[in-house]
Amino acid sequence: MGLFDGKKVIVIGDRDGIPGPAIEECLKSTEAEVIFSSTECFV
């Protein structure tokens, strides 16, 4: 049983860091359900 098994996840990525879709792709190997994914610019 993993850390994200059965969890709902909100992904907020950073434009100059790791974008949201990249984090979401990493979570596909877990049992987590991504309910929202976005890439924002934090200035």
Secondary structure, DSSP 8 states (H G I E B T S, - for coil): --TTTT-EEEEEEETTS--HHHHHHHHTTTT-EEEEEEEE---
